[in-house]
């Protein structure tokens, strides 16, 4: 029995990786149908549709490095999804706002995420989903602890 438990522990990373790859592929294929990427769609979801979002707040919301975020914002702006507006209090600070096209694509992205979550909750009991969240929280905390040791 001890060997069986050890095998399960060793496979956690494989389960996580293969599951995330499948979910990522699904989102990527859906995004490509709208000539966008998953990261661009996620960025649109993180922008407040009414007030916009300060560019400095987007990075932490998405766990993306500033250089990568700058490229994504530039691409979204070039493709007409967003525009930048300087704040009245500090001219160096920029608020990212959605264009009409950006709002439409944000709504599509939101529907995709909501439908995916609905499909999962229809197949997984609330108890199992709660257990999953608790296990994922433990995995996240463990990974963060191991990263801090280095």
N, CA, C and O atoms as a GROMACS GRO file, in nm:
protein
  600
    1UNK      N    1   0.082  -0.119   0.000
    1UNK     CA    2   0.000   0.000   0.000
    1UNK      C    3   0.086   0.125   0.000
    1UNK      O    4   0.052   0.223  -0.066
    2UNK      N    5   0.197   0.124   0.072
    2UNK     CA    6   0.284   0.240   0.076
    2UNK      C    7   0.338   0.272  -0.063
    2UNK      O    8   0.347   0.389  -0.100
    3UNK      N    9   0.372   0.171  -0.139
    3UNK     CA   10   0.424   0.192  -0.275
    3UNK      C   11   0.317   0.258  -0.361
    3UNK      O   12   0.348   0.348  -0.439
    4UNK      N   13   0.194   0.214  -0.349
    4UNK     CA   14   0.084   0.270  -0.428
    4UNK      C   15   0.065   0.419  -0.398
    4UNK      O   16   0.048   0.499  -0.490
    5UNK      N   17   0.068   0.458  -0.270
    5UNK     CA   18   0.056   0.599  -0.233
    5UNK      C   19   0.172   0.680  -0.287
    5UNK      O   20   0.154   0.794  -0.332
    6UNK      N   21   0.292   0.623  -0.283
    6UNK     CA   22   0.410   0.692  -0.333
    6UNK      C   23   0.398   0.715  -0.483
    6UNK      O   24   0.434   0.822  -0.532
    7UNK      N   25   0.348   0.617  -0.557
    7UNK     CA   26   0.329   0.633  -0.701
    7UNK      C   27   0.230   0.746  -0.731
    7UNK      O   28   0.252   0.823  -0.824
    8UNK      N   29   0.123   0.755  -0.654
    8UNK     CA   30   0.025   0.861  -0.674
    8UNK      C   31   0.087   0.997  -0.650
    8UNK      O   32   0.062   1.091  -0.726
    9UNK      N   33   0.167   1.010  -0.547
    9UNK     CA   34   0.232   1.137  -0.516
    9UNK      C   35   0.326   1.176  -0.630
    9UNK      O   36   0.331   1.292  -0.669
   10UNK      N   37   0.400   1.080  -0.681
   10UNK     CA   38   0.494   1.110  -0.788
   10UNK      C   39   0.423   1.151  -0.917
   10UNK      O   40   0.483   1.217  -1.001
   11UNK      N   41   0.298   1.114  -0.934
   11UNK     CA   42   0.226   1.145  -1.057
   11UNK      C   43   0.145   1.274  -1.051
   11UNK      O   44   0.083   1.313  -1.151
   12UNK      N   45   0.143   1.341  -0.937
   12UNK     CA   46   0.067   1.466  -0.925
   12UNK      C   47   0.110   1.565  -1.031
   12UNK      O   48   0.026   1.629  -1.095
   13UNK      N   49   0.240   1.579  -1.050
   13UNK     CA   50   0.290   1.676  -1.149
   13UNK      C   51   0.244   1.639  -1.290
   13UNK      O   52   0.210   1.727  -1.370
   14UNK      N   53   0.243   1.510  -1.322
   14UNK     CA   54   0.200   1.466  -1.454
   14UNK      C   55   0.050   1.493  -1.476
   14UNK      O   56   0.009   1.536  -1.583
   15UNK      N   57  -0.029   1.466  -1.373
   15UNK     CA   58  -0.173   1.492  -1.381
   15UNK      C   59  -0.198   1.642  -1.402
   15UNK      O   60  -0.277   1.681  -1.488
   16UNK      N   61  -0.130   1.723  -1.324
   16UNK     CA   62  -0.145   1.869  -1.338
   16UNK      C   63  -0.105   1.915  -1.478
   16UNK      O   64  -0.177   1.992  -1.541
   17UNK      N   65   0.009   1.868  -1.523
   17UNK     CA   66   0.060   1.912  -1.653
   17UNK      C   67  -0.031   1.868  -1.767
   17UNK      O   68  -0.065   1.950  -1.852
   18UNK      N   69  -0.072   1.743  -1.769
   18UNK     CA   70  -0.155   1.695  -1.878
   18UNK      C   71  -0.293   1.761  -1.877
   18UNK      O   72  -0.349   1.790  -1.982
   19UNK      N   73  -0.346   1.784  -1.758
   19UNK     CA   74  -0.476   1.851  -1.748
   19UNK      C   75  -0.465   1.995  -1.796
   19UNK      O   76  -0.548   2.041  -1.875
   20UNK      N   77  -0.363   2.066  -1.749
   20UNK     CA   78  -0.347   2.205  -1.791
   20UNK      C   79  -0.322   2.214  -1.941
   20UNK      O   80  -0.374   2.305  -2.006
   21UNK      N   81  -0.244   2.123  -1.998
   21UNK     CA   82  -0.219   2.124  -2.142
   21UNK      C   83  -0.349   2.107  -2.220
   21UNK      O   84  -0.370   2.173  -2.322
   22UNK      N   85  -0.436   2.018  -2.173
   22UNK     CA   86  -0.564   1.995  -2.242
   22UNK      C   87  -0.654   2.118  -2.232
   22UNK      O   88  -0.716   2.158  -2.331
   23UNK      N   89  -0.661   2.177  -2.114
   23UNK     CA   90  -0.743   2.298  -2.096
   23UNK      C   91  -0.686   2.412  -2.178
   23UNK      O   92  -0.759   2.486  -2.244
   24UNK      N   93  -0.556   2.428  -2.173
   24UNK     CA   94  -0.489   2.534  -2.248
   24UNK      C   95  -0.512   2.518  -2.399
   24UNK      O   96  -0.538   2.616  -2.469
   25UNK      N   97  -0.502   2.395  -2.447
   25UNK     CA   98  -0.525   2.368  -2.589
   25UNK      C   99  -0.669   2.403  -2.626
   25UNK      O  100  -0.694   2.463  -2.731
   26UNK      N  101  -0.764   2.365  -2.542
   26UNK     CA  102  -0.905   2.395  -2.567
   26UNK      C  103  -0.926   2.546  -2.578
   26UNK      O  104  -0.988   2.594  -2.673
   27UNK      N  105  -0.873   2.623  -2.480
   27UNK     CA  106  -0.888   2.768  -2.482
   27UNK      C  107  -0.817   2.829  -2.603
   27UNK      O  108  -0.869   2.921  -2.665
   28UNK      N  109  -0.698   2.777  -2.636
   28UNK     CA  110  -0.623   2.829  -2.752
   28UNK      C  111  -0.699   2.808  -2.882
   28UNK      O  112  -0.706   2.898  -2.966
   29UNK      N  113  -0.756   2.690  -2.898
   29UNK     CA  114  -0.832   2.662  -3.020
   29UNK      C  115  -0.956   2.750  -3.030
   29UNK      O  116  -0.990   2.798  -3.139
   30UNK      N  117  -1.023   2.773  -2.917
   30UNK     CA  118  -1.140   2.861  -2.917
   30UNK      C  119  -1.099   3.005  -2.949
   30UNK      O  120  -1.166   3.073  -3.026
   31UNK      N  121  -0.989   3.050  -2.890
   31UNK     CA  122  -0.941   3.186  -2.914
   31UNK      C  123  -0.902   3.206  -3.060
   31UNK      O  124  -0.929   3.310  -3.118
   32UNK      N  125  -0.839   3.104  -3.118
   32UNK     CA  126  -0.794   3.117  -3.257
   32UNK      C  127  -0.911   3.132  -3.354
   32UNK      O  128  -0.895   3.187  -3.462
   33UNK      N  129  -1.029   3.082  -3.316
   33UNK     CA  130  -1.148   3.100  -3.399
   33UNK      C  131  -1.185   3.248  -3.411
   33UNK      O  132  -1.257   3.287  -3.503
   34UNK      N  133  -1.137   3.330  -3.317
   34UNK     CA  134  -1.165   3.474  -3.317
   34UNK      C  135  -1.039   3.555  -3.346
   34UNK      O  136  -1.032   3.674  -3.314
   35UNK      N  137  -0.940   3.490  -3.405
   35UNK     CA  138  -0.812   3.554  -3.439
   35UNK      C  139  -0.746   3.622  -3.320
   35UNK      O  140  -0.697   3.735  -3.331
   36UNK      N  141  -0.746   3.553  -3.207
   36UNK     CA  142  -0.680   3.605  -3.088
   36UNK      C  143  -0.610   3.489  -3.017
   36UNK      O  144  -0.611   3.376  -3.065
   37UNK      N  145  -0.550   3.519  -2.904
   37UNK     CA  146  -0.483   3.416  -2.826
   37UNK      C  147  -0.547   3.407  -2.687
   37UNK      O  148  -0.623   3.496  -2.646
   38UNK      N  149  -0.516   3.301  -2.617
   38UNK     CA  150  -0.568   3.283  -2.482
   38UNK      C  151  -0.523   3.396  -2.390
   38UNK      O  152  -0.602   3.448  -2.311
   39UNK      N  153  -0.398   3.435  -2.401
   39UNK     CA  154  -0.345   3.541  -2.315
   39UNK      C  155  -0.414   3.674  -2.346
   39UNK      O  156  -0.444   3.751  -2.254
   40UNK      N  157  -0.440   3.701  -2.473
   40UNK     CA  158  -0.510   3.824  -2.508
   40UNK      C  159  -0.653   3.821  -2.451
   40UNK      O  160  -0.701   3.920  -2.398
   41UNK      N  161  -0.718   3.707  -2.464
   41UNK     CA  162  -0.855   3.693  -2.411
   41UNK      C  163  -0.855   3.710  -2.259
   41UNK      O  164  -0.943   3.776  -2.204
   42UNK      N  165  -0.758   3.651  -2.191
   42UNK     CA  166  -0.746   3.666  -2.046
   42UNK      C  167  -0.724   3.812  -2.008
   42UNK      O  168  -0.782   3.861  -1.911
   43UNK      N  169  -0.642   3.880  -2.084
   43UNK     CA  170  -0.616   4.021  -2.058
   43UNK      C  171  -0.744   4.102  -2.070
   43UNK      O  172  -0.772   4.188  -1.987
   44UNK      N  173  -0.822   4.076  -2.174
   44UNK     CA  174  -0.949   4.147  -2.192
   44UNK      C  175  -1.042   4.121  -2.073
   44UNK      O  176  -1.114   4.211  -2.030
   45UNK      N  177  -1.040   3.999  -2.021
   45UNK     CA  178  -1.124   3.966  -1.905
   45UNK      C  179  -1.080   4.041  -1.779
   45UNK      O  180  -1.163   4.067  -1.692
   46UNK      N  181  -0.954   4.075  -1.769
   46UNK     CA  182  -0.902   4.143  -1.649
   46UNK      C  183  -0.922   4.294  -1.655
   46UNK      O  184  -0.894   4.364  -1.557
   47UNK      N  185  -0.969   4.345  -1.767
   47UNK     CA  186  -0.993   4.489  -1.781
   47UNK      C  187  -1.137   4.519  -1.743
   47UNK      O  188  -1.230   4.460  -1.798
   48UNK      N  189  -1.156   4.610  -1.649
   48UNK     CA  190  -1.290   4.649  -1.607
   48UNK      C  191  -1.364   4.709  -1.727
   48UNK      O  192  -1.318   4.806  -1.786
   49UNK      N  193  -1.478   4.650  -1.764
   49UNK     CA  194  -1.547   4.695  -1.884
   49UNK      C  195  -1.605   4.837  -1.876
   49UNK      O  196  -1.628   4.900  -1.979
   50UNK      N  197  -1.628   4.887  -1.756
   50UNK     CA  198  -1.687   5.021  -1.741
   50UNK      C  199  -1.582   5.128  -1.713
   50UNK      O  200  -1.580   5.233  -1.777
   51UNK      N  201  -1.495   5.100  -1.618
   51UNK     CA  202  -1.398   5.201  -1.572
   51UNK      C  203  -1.260   5.187  -1.635
   51UNK      O  204  -1.180   5.281  -1.630
   52UNK      N  205  -1.232   5.071  -1.695
   52UNK     CA  206  -1.097   5.045  -1.741
   52UNK      C  207  -1.013   4.998  -1.623
   52UNK      O  208  -1.062   4.988  -1.511
   53UNK      N  209  -0.887   4.968  -1.648
   53UNK     CA  210  -0.798   4.918  -1.544
   53UNK      C  211  -0.662   4.984  -1.561
   53UNK      O  212  -0.611   4.995  -1.672
   54UNK      N  213  -0.604   5.026  -1.449
   54UNK     CA  214  -0.469   5.085  -1.456
   54UNK      C  215  -0.373   4.979  -1.509
   54UNK      O  216  -0.379   4.862  -1.470
   55UNK      N  217  -0.286   5.021  -1.596
   55UNK     CA  218  -0.191   4.926  -1.655
   55UNK      C  219  -0.104   4.862  -1.547
   55UNK      O  220  -0.065   4.746  -1.560
   56UNK      N  221  -0.073   4.936  -1.441
   56UNK     CA  222   0.010   4.882  -1.334
   56UNK      C  223  -0.062   4.773  -1.254
   56UNK      O  224   0.002   4.693  -1.187
   57UNK      N  225  -0.194   4.769  -1.262
   57UNK     CA  226  -0.272   4.667  -1.190
   57UNK      C  227  -0.291   4.540  -1.271
   57UNK      O  228  -0.323   4.435  -1.215
   58UNK      N  229  -0.272   4.548  -1.402
   58UNK     CA  230  -0.295   4.430  -1.487
   58UNK      C  231  -0.193   4.319  -1.463
   58UNK      O  232  -0.230   4.202  -1.452
   59UNK      N  233  -0.066   4.354  -1.454
   59UNK     CA  234   0.039   4.253  -1.435
   59UNK      C  235   0.014   4.163  -1.315
   59UNK      O  236   0.012   4.041  -1.330
   60UNK      N  237  -0.005   4.221  -1.196
   60UNK     CA  238  -0.031   4.138  -1.078
   60UNK      C  239  -0.158   4.054  -1.091
   60UNK      O  240  -0.163   3.941  -1.041
   61UNK      N  241  -0.262   4.107  -1.157
   61UNK     CA  242  -0.386   4.032  -1.174
   61UNK      C  243  -0.365   3.908  -1.259
   61UNK      O  244  -0.436   3.808  -1.244
   62UNK      N  245  -0.268   3.915  -1.349
   62UNK     CA  246  -0.247   3.807  -1.445
   62UNK      C  247  -0.123   3.724  -1.416
   62UNK      O  248  -0.100   3.623  -1.482
   63UNK      N  249  -0.043   3.767  -1.321
   63UNK     CA  250   0.084   3.700  -1.291
   63UNK      C  251   0.174   3.694  -1.415
   63UNK      O  252   0.229   3.589  -1.450
   64UNK      N  253   0.185   3.809  -1.481
   64UNK     CA  254   0.266   3.820  -1.602
   64UNK      C  255   0.374   3.926  -1.579
   64UNK      O  256   0.349   4.028  -1.516
   65UNK      N  257   0.492   3.900  -1.631
   65UNK     CA  258   0.602   3.995  -1.621
   65UNK      C  259   0.569   4.122  -1.699
   65UNK      O  260   0.501   4.116  -1.801
   66UNK      N  261   0.617   4.238  -1.652
   66UNK     CA  262   0.588   4.365  -1.719
   66UNK      C  263   0.624   4.368  -1.868
   66UNK      O  264   0.550   4.426  -1.948
   67UNK      N  265   0.737   4.308  -1.904
   67UNK     CA  266   0.776   4.309  -2.047
   67UNK      C  267   0.676   4.235  -2.133
   67UNK      O  268   0.639   4.281  -2.241
   68UNK      N  269   0.632   4.118  -2.086
   68UNK     CA  270   0.533   4.041  -2.160
   68UNK      C  271   0.400   4.116  -2.167
   68UNK      O  272   0.335   4.118  -2.271
   69UNK      N  273   0.362   4.178  -2.056
   69UNK     CA  274   0.237   4.252  -2.053
   69UNK      C  275   0.241   4.370  -2.150
   69UNK      O  276   0.141   4.398  -2.216
   70UNK      N  277   0.354   4.437  -2.158
   70UNK     CA  278   0.369   4.549  -2.251
   70UNK      C  279   0.345   4.503  -2.394
   70UNK      O  280   0.277   4.571  -2.471
   71UNK      N  281   0.400   4.387  -2.430
   71UNK     CA  282   0.380   4.333  -2.566
   71UNK      C  283   0.233   4.300  -2.590
   71UNK      O  284   0.179   4.330  -2.697
   72UNK      N  285   0.168   4.240  -2.491
   72UNK     CA  286   0.027   4.202  -2.505
   72UNK      C  287  -0.059   4.327  -2.521
   72UNK      O  288  -0.147   4.332  -2.607
   73UNK      N  289  -0.033   4.428  -2.438
   73UNK     CA  290  -0.110   4.552  -2.445
   73UNK      C  291  -0.091   4.619  -2.581
   73UNK      O  292  -0.187   4.667  -2.641
   74UNK      N  293   0.033   4.621  -2.629
   74UNK     CA  294   0.060   4.681  -2.761
   74UNK      C  295  -0.016   4.606  -2.870
   74UNK      O  296  -0.075   4.669  -2.957
   75UNK      N  297  -0.014   4.475  -2.866
   75UNK     CA  298  -0.085   4.394  -2.965
   75UNK      C  299  -0.236   4.418  -2.959
   75UNK      O  300  -0.301   4.433  -3.062
   76UNK      N  301  -0.291   4.422  -2.838
   76UNK     CA  302  -0.435   4.448  -2.822
   76UNK      C  303  -0.471   4.587  -2.875
   76UNK      O  304  -0.575   4.607  -2.937
   77UNK      N  305  -0.383   4.682  -2.849
   77UNK     CA  306  -0.406   4.819  -2.898
   77UNK      C  307  -0.397   4.823  -3.051
   77UNK      O  308  -0.483   4.883  -3.117
   78UNK      N  309  -0.295   4.760  -3.107
   78UNK     CA  310  -0.278   4.756  -3.253
   78UNK      C  311  -0.395   4.688  -3.323
   78UNK      O  312  -0.430   4.724  -3.435
   79UNK      N  313  -0.455   4.590  -3.256
   79UNK     CA  314  -0.568   4.517  -3.315
   79UNK      C  315  -0.704   4.580  -3.284
   79UNK      O  316  -0.808   4.528  -3.323
   80UNK      N  317  -0.702   4.694  -3.214
   80UNK     CA  318  -0.825   4.768  -3.192
   80UNK      C  319  -0.913   4.718  -3.078
   80UNK      O  320  -1.033   4.747  -3.075
   81UNK      N  321  -0.856   4.642  -2.984
   81UNK     CA  322  -0.933   4.591  -2.872
   81UNK      C  323  -0.935   4.689  -2.753
   81UNK      O  324  -1.031   4.693  -2.676
   82UNK      N  325  -0.829   4.766  -2.741
   82UNK     CA  326  -0.815   4.857  -2.627
   82UNK      C  327  -0.760   4.991  -2.673
   82UNK      O  328  -0.711   5.006  -2.785
   83UNK      N  329  -0.771   5.088  -2.584
   83UNK     CA  330  -0.700   5.214  -2.602
   83UNK      C  331  -0.650   5.260  -2.465
   83UNK      O  332  -0.701   5.216  -2.362
   84UNK      N  333  -0.551   5.347  -2.466
   84UNK     CA  334  -0.492   5.395  -2.342
   84UNK      C  335  -0.541   5.537  -2.315
   84UNK      O  336  -0.557   5.618  -2.406
   85UNK      N  337  -0.564   5.563  -2.188
   85UNK     CA  338  -0.607   5.695  -2.146
   85UNK      C  339  -0.524   5.736  -2.025
   85UNK      O  340  -0.515   5.662  -1.928
   86UNK      N  341  -0.463   5.853  -2.031
   86UNK     CA  342  -0.384   5.901  -1.918
   86UNK      C  343  -0.478   5.943  -1.805
   86UNK      O  344  -0.586   5.995  -1.830
   87UNK      N  345  -0.434   5.920  -1.681
   87UNK     CA  346  -0.515   5.960  -1.567
   87UNK      C  347  -0.504   6.111  -1.548
   87UNK      O  348  -0.406   6.173  -1.591
   88UNK      N  349  -0.602   6.168  -1.484
   88UNK     CA  350  -0.600   6.313  -1.460
   88UNK      C  351  -0.505   6.349  -1.347
   88UNK      O  352  -0.448   6.458  -1.346
   89UNK      N  353  -0.487   6.257  -1.252
   89UNK     CA  354  -0.403   6.286  -1.136
   89UNK      C  355  -0.254   6.272  -1.165
   89UNK      O  356  -0.173   6.348  -1.112
   90UNK      N  357  -0.216   6.176  -1.247
   90UNK     CA  358  -0.075   6.150  -1.277
   90UNK      C  359  -0.063   6.117  -1.424
   90UNK      O  360  -0.103   6.008  -1.467
   91UNK      N  361  -0.008   6.208  -1.502
   91UNK     CA  362  -0.001   6.192  -1.648
   91UNK      C  363   0.086   6.073  -1.690
   91UNK      O  364   0.078   6.027  -1.805
   92UNK      N  365   0.169   6.023  -1.599
   92UNK     CA  366   0.251   5.906  -1.632
   92UNK      C  367   0.172   5.777  -1.622
   92UNK      O  368   0.208   5.676  -1.682
   93UNK      N  369   0.064   5.780  -1.548
   93UNK     CA  370  -0.018   5.660  -1.527
   93UNK      C  371  -0.122   5.648  -1.638
   93UNK      O  372  -0.181   5.746  -1.683
   94UNK      N  373  -0.141   5.523  -1.681
   94UNK     CA  374  -0.231   5.496  -1.794
   94UNK      C  375  -0.342   5.401  -1.752
   94UNK      O  376  -0.318   5.303  -1.681
   95UNK      N  377  -0.462   5.430  -1.798
   95UNK     CA  378  -0.574   5.340  -1.777
   95UNK      C  379  -0.602   5.272  -1.911
   95UNK      O  380  -0.613   5.338  -2.015
   96UNK      N  381  -0.613   5.142  -1.907
   96UNK     CA  382  -0.644   5.063  -2.027
   96UNK      C  383  -0.795   5.051  -2.035
   96UNK      O  384  -0.859   5.005  -1.940
   97UNK      N  385  -0.852   5.091  -2.148
   97UNK     CA  386  -0.997   5.083  -2.165
   97UNK      C  387  -1.029   5.000  -2.288
   97UNK      O  388  -0.951   4.995  -2.384
   98UNK      N  389  -1.144   4.936  -2.284
   98UNK     CA  390  -1.188   4.852  -2.395
   98UNK      C  391  -1.257   4.936  -2.503
   98UNK      O  392  -1.334   5.027  -2.474
   99UNK      N  393  -1.228   4.903  -2.627
   99UNK     CA  394  -1.303   4.960  -2.738
   99UNK      C  395  -1.431   4.876  -2.752
   99UNK      O  396  -1.449   4.779  -2.679
  100UNK      N  397  -1.517   4.914  -2.843
  100UNK     CA  398  -1.638   4.834  -2.866
  100UNK      C  399  -1.599   4.692  -2.910
  100UNK      O  400  -1.658   4.594  -2.864
  101UNK      N  401  -1.500   4.683  -2.998
  101UNK     CA  402  -1.450   4.551  -3.042
  101UNK      C  403  -1.393   4.473  -2.924
  101UNK      O  404  -1.417   4.353  -2.912
  102UNK      N  405  -1.319   4.540  -2.838
  102UNK     CA  406  -1.262   4.476  -2.719
  102UNK      C  407  -1.370   4.426  -2.625
  102UNK      O  408  -1.358   4.318  -2.568
  103UNK      N  409  -1.475   4.506  -2.608
  103UNK     CA  410  -1.586   4.466  -2.522
  103UNK      C  411  -1.658   4.344  -2.578
  103UNK      O  412  -1.695   4.253  -2.504
  104UNK      N  413  -1.676   4.340  -2.710
  104UNK     CA  414  -1.740   4.224  -2.773
  104UNK      C  415  -1.655   4.098  -2.751
  104UNK      O  416  -1.709   3.993  -2.716
  105UNK      N  417  -1.525   4.110  -2.771
  105UNK     CA  418  -1.437   3.994  -2.753
  105UNK      C  419  -1.425   3.955  -2.605
  105UNK      O  420  -1.410   3.838  -2.573
  106UNK      N  421  -1.432   4.054  -2.517
  106UNK     CA  422  -1.432   4.025  -2.373
  106UNK      C  423  -1.556   3.944  -2.338
  106UNK      O  424  -1.547   3.847  -2.261
  107UNK      N  425  -1.670   3.982  -2.392
  107UNK     CA  426  -1.795   3.910  -2.365
  107UNK      C  427  -1.789   3.767  -2.418
  107UNK      O  428  -1.839   3.674  -2.354
  108UNK      N  429  -1.729   3.749  -2.534
  108UNK     CA  430  -1.712   3.614  -2.591
  108UNK      C  431  -1.623   3.532  -2.497
  108UNK      O  432  -1.654   3.417  -2.466
  109UNK      N  433  -1.512   3.591  -2.454
  109UNK     CA  434  -1.419   3.522  -2.363
  109UNK      C  435  -1.488   3.485  -2.233
  109UNK      O  436  -1.469   3.375  -2.181
  110UNK      N  437  -1.566   3.577  -2.182
  110UNK     CA  438  -1.639   3.552  -2.056
  110UNK      C  439  -1.735   3.435  -2.074
  110UNK      O  440  -1.745   3.349  -1.986
  111UNK      N  441  -1.806   3.431  -2.187
  111UNK     CA  442  -1.898   3.321  -2.214
  111UNK      C  443  -1.825   3.187  -2.220
  111UNK      O  444  -1.874   3.086  -2.167
  112UNK      N  445  -1.708   3.186  -2.283
  112UNK     CA  446  -1.629   3.063  -2.293
  112UNK      C  447  -1.591   3.013  -2.154
  112UNK      O  448  -1.605   2.894  -2.125
  113UNK      N  449  -1.543   3.103  -2.069
  113UNK     CA  450  -1.502   3.065  -1.934
  113UNK      C  451  -1.623   3.019  -1.852
  113UNK      O  452  -1.616   2.917  -1.784
  114UNK      N  453  -1.732   3.093  -1.860
  114UNK     CA  454  -1.853   3.057  -1.785
  114UNK      C  455  -1.904   2.920  -1.831
  114UNK      O  456  -1.941   2.837  -1.748
  115UNK      N  457  -1.908   2.897  -1.961
  115UNK     CA  458  -1.956   2.769  -2.014
  115UNK      C  459  -1.865   2.654  -1.973
  115UNK      O  460  -1.914   2.545  -1.942
  116UNK      N  461  -1.734   2.676  -1.972
  116UNK     CA  462  -1.641   2.572  -1.929
  116UNK      C  463  -1.667   2.539  -1.781
  116UNK      O  464  -1.676   2.422  -1.744
  117UNK      N  465  -1.677   2.643  -1.699
  117UNK     CA  466  -1.702   2.620  -1.556
  117UNK      C  467  -1.836   2.552  -1.534
  117UNK      O  468  -1.848   2.465  -1.447
  118UNK      N  469  -1.936   2.590  -1.609
  118UNK     CA  470  -2.068   2.526  -1.597
  118UNK      C  471  -2.058   2.378  -1.634
  118UNK      O  472  -2.115   2.294  -1.566
  119UNK      N  473  -1.987   2.347  -1.741
  119UNK     CA  474  -1.972   2.207  -1.784
  119UNK      C  475  -1.905   2.124  -1.675
  119UNK      O  476  -1.942   2.008  -1.652
  120UNK      N  477  -1.806   2.183  -1.608
  120UNK     CA  478  -1.737   2.112  -1.500
  120UNK      C  479  -1.831   2.091  -1.382
  120UNK      O  480  -1.838   1.981  -1.328
  121UNK      N  481  -1.902   2.197  -1.342
  121UNK     CA  482  -1.990   2.184  -1.225
  121UNK      C  483  -2.108   2.092  -1.250
  121UNK      O  484  -2.167   2.040  -1.156
  122UNK      N  485  -2.144   2.071  -1.377
  122UNK     CA  486  -2.250   1.974  -1.408
  122UNK      C  487  -2.200   1.830  -1.394
  122UNK      O  488  -2.280   1.739  -1.373
  123UNK      N  489  -2.069   1.811  -1.406
  123UNK     CA  490  -2.013   1.676  -1.400
  123UNK      C  491  -1.947   1.642  -1.267
  123UNK      O  492  -1.921   1.525  -1.238
  124UNK      N  493  -1.921   1.743  -1.187
  124UNK     CA  494  -1.850   1.722  -1.061
  124UNK      C  495  -1.938   1.772  -0.946
  124UNK      O  496  -1.988   1.885  -0.949
  125UNK      N  497  -1.955   1.688  -0.846
  125UNK     CA  498  -2.038   1.726  -0.732
  125UNK      C  499  -1.973   1.843  -0.656
  125UNK      O  500  -1.851   1.860  -0.661
  126UNK      N  501  -2.055   1.921  -0.587
  126UNK     CA  502  -1.999   2.032  -0.508
  126UNK      C  503  -1.893   1.985  -0.406
  126UNK      O  504  -1.795   2.055  -0.382
  127UNK      N  505  -1.915   1.868  -0.348
  127UNK     CA  506  -1.819   1.816  -0.250
  127UNK      C  507  -1.685   1.786  -0.316
  127UNK      O  508  -1.579   1.822  -0.264
  128UNK      N  509  -1.690   1.719  -0.432
  128UNK     CA  510  -1.566   1.687  -0.503
  128UNK      C  511  -1.496   1.815  -0.551
  128UNK      O  512  -1.374   1.824  -0.548
  129UNK      N  513  -1.574   1.911  -0.595
  129UNK     CA  514  -1.517   2.038  -0.639
  129UNK      C  515  -1.450   2.110  -0.523
  129UNK      O  516  -1.343   2.169  -0.540
  130UNK      N  517  -1.510   2.105  -0.406
  130UNK     CA  518  -1.450   2.166  -0.286
  130UNK      C  519  -1.321   2.094  -0.251
  130UNK      O  520  -1.221   2.158  -0.218
  131UNK      N  521  -1.321   1.961  -0.258
  131UNK     CA  522  -1.198   1.883  -0.232
  131UNK      C  523  -1.090   1.921  -0.333
  131UNK      O  524  -0.973   1.938  -0.296
  132UNK      N  525  -1.128   1.933  -0.459
  132UNK     CA  526  -1.034   1.972  -0.565
  132UNK      C  527  -0.969   2.107  -0.533
  132UNK      O  528  -0.848   2.122  -0.542
  133UNK      N  529  -1.052   2.204  -0.494
  133UNK     CA  530  -1.000   2.337  -0.462
  133UNK      C  531  -0.904   2.331  -0.344
  133UNK      O  532  -0.800   2.397  -0.344
  134UNK      N  533  -0.938   2.251  -0.243
  134UNK     CA  534  -0.851   2.238  -0.127
  134UNK      C  535  -0.718   2.173  -0.165
  134UNK      O  536  -0.613   2.217  -0.120
  135UNK      N  537  -0.724   2.070  -0.248
  135UNK     CA  538  -0.601   2.003  -0.292
  135UNK      C  539  -0.517   2.098  -0.377
  135UNK      O  540  -0.395   2.105  -0.361
  136UNK      N  541  -0.580   2.172  -0.467
  136UNK     CA  542  -0.506   2.267  -0.551
  136UNK      C  543  -0.442   2.376  -0.466
  136UNK      O  544  -0.332   2.421  -0.496
  137UNK      N  545  -0.509   2.418  -0.361
  137UNK     CA  546  -0.454   2.517  -0.270
  137UNK      C  547  -0.329   2.462  -0.201
  137UNK      O  548  -0.229   2.533  -0.186
  138UNK      N  549  -0.335   2.337  -0.159
  138UNK     CA  550  -0.219   2.273  -0.095
  138UNK      C  551  -0.104   2.262  -0.195
  138UNK      O  552   0.011   2.289  -0.160
  139UNK      N  553  -0.134   2.224  -0.318
  139UNK     CA  554  -0.030   2.213  -0.421
  139UNK      C  555   0.033   2.349  -0.447
  139UNK      O  556   0.156   2.359  -0.457
  140UNK      N  557  -0.048   2.452  -0.458
  140UNK     CA  558   0.004   2.587  -0.481
  140UNK      C  559   0.093   2.632  -0.366
  140UNK      O  560   0.202   2.684  -0.389
  141UNK      N  561   0.046   2.613  -0.245
  141UNK     CA  562   0.126   2.654  -0.128
  141UNK      C  563   0.256   2.575  -0.121
  141UNK      O  564   0.361   2.631  -0.090
  142UNK      N  565   0.250   2.446  -0.149
  142UNK     CA  566   0.370   2.362  -0.146
  142UNK      C  567   0.471   2.408  -0.252
  142UNK      O  568   0.590   2.419  -0.224
  143UNK      N  569   0.422   2.434  -0.372
  143UNK     CA  570   0.511   2.481  -0.479
  143UNK      C  571   0.574   2.615  -0.442
  143UNK      O  572   0.693   2.636  -0.463
  144UNK      N  573   0.494   2.705  -0.386
  144UNK     CA  574   0.548   2.834  -0.344
  144UNK      C  575   0.652   2.819  -0.233
  144UNK      O  576   0.754   2.888  -0.233
  145UNK      N  577   0.627   2.729  -0.138
  145UNK     CA  578   0.724   2.704  -0.030
  145UNK      C  579   0.854   2.648  -0.087
  145UNK      O  580   0.962   2.689  -0.047
  146UNK      N  581   0.843   2.555  -0.181
  146UNK     CA  582   0.963   2.496  -0.241
  146UNK      C  583   1.039   2.598  -0.324
  146UNK      O  584   1.162   2.595  -0.329
  147UNK      N  585   0.968   2.688  -0.388
  147UNK     CA  586   1.034   2.795  -0.465
  147UNK      C  587   1.110   2.891  -0.375
  147UNK      O  588   1.214   2.943  -0.414
  148UNK      N  589   1.058   2.915  -0.254
  148UNK     CA  590   1.124   3.008  -0.162
  148UNK      C  591   1.252   2.951  -0.104
  148UNK      O  592   1.338   3.026  -0.057
  149UNK      N  593   1.267   2.819  -0.106
  149UNK     CA  594   1.386   2.756  -0.050
  149UNK      C  595   1.509   2.779  -0.136
  149UNK      O  596   1.622   2.771  -0.086
  150UNK      N  597   1.488   2.807  -0.261
  150UNK     CA  598   1.601   2.822  -0.355
  150UNK      C  599   1.669   2.955  -0.340
  150UNK      O  600   1.765   2.984  -0.411
   0.00000   0.00000   0.00000
